[in-house]
Amino acid sequence: MSEKEMNSYRFGTGQEPTDEMLEQVMKEVAQEARESSKKAVDAHFEQMRKNIASQKVQWAERISCIING
């Protein structure tokens, strides 16, 4: 199926999509979901790394205060 045919189809027209059309739509949705999920996971772990670095600094300051009085 050509891209032009895929782009011209609209689900609300009352016309049933072909199996090929549904398969293509499902592939595209799955790809977008994978990309979105990867971005969310990457952002989560980046935030965790920032939090860990911040906590290390705070603990180093606390330990220094305890040691040095």
C-alpha angles and dihedrals in degrees: 000000000000123000089241090059091047092050093047095056118095122189094218096059096091090245116120115237118237121248088251091055092049091047091052093048091048091050091051093047091048091051092050090048091052092049093047092048092049091051091050093048092047091050091048094052092044089054090048090053090051091049091050092050090050092049091049090055092048093049092046090054092048093048091048091052091050094047096043096037 
